[in-house]
C-alpha cells in the first residue's frame, strides 16, 4: 500500500466522485459534439471554425479539457501506485505525467480560445 497520497482528492471516496463527475462532463461534451455533427448537413472548415468560435463551445471545451485532466491524473496515479513500487521512479513518472497533462491543458485552451 502506498503511504504517500499524491491524488487530486483527499480520499478514495473523493477520487471516486471526481472520476465519476469528470466522466459525466466528458460524456456530455461528446454528446454536444455529436449533436453538432447530426444537425449540420455538411461540415466545412468555415462551419467548424464558426462552431468553435462560439462562447458556449469554448467554455464547454475548456471544461471538458479540465475534466480530462482530472480524470487522467487520478487514473495515472492509481495505475502508478499499483504497479510501480519504487518511490523514486513512481515520483518521476508522476511528475512527467503531471507536466504532460498540464501542457495538454494549456495548449488545448490556447488553441480553443485562439479561434
Residue, then its C-alpha position, 0 to 999 in steps of 0.5 A: x500500500x502506498x503511504x504517500x497520497x499524491x491524488x487530486x482528492x483527499x480520499x478514495x471516496x473523493x477520487x471516486x466522485x471526481x472520476x465519476x463527475x469528470x466522466x459525466x462532463x466528458x460524456x456530455x461534451x461528446x454528446x454536444x459534439x455529436x449533436x453538432x455533427x447530426x444537425x449540420x448537413x455538411x461540415x466545412x472548415x468555415x462551419x467548424x471554425x464558426x462552431x468553435x468560435x462560439x462562447x458556449x463551445x469554448x467554455x464547454x471545451x475548456x471544461x471538458x479539457x479540465x475534466x480530462x485532466x482530472x480524470x487522467x491524473x487520478x487514473x495515472x496515479x492509481x495505475x502508478x501506485x499499483x504497479x510501480x513500487x519504487x518511490x523514486x521512479x513512481x515520483x518521476x513518472x508522476x511528475x512527467x505525467x503531471x507536466x504532460x497533462x498540464x501542457x495538454x491543458x494549456x495548449x488545448x485552451x490556447x488553441x480553443x480560445x485562439x479561434 
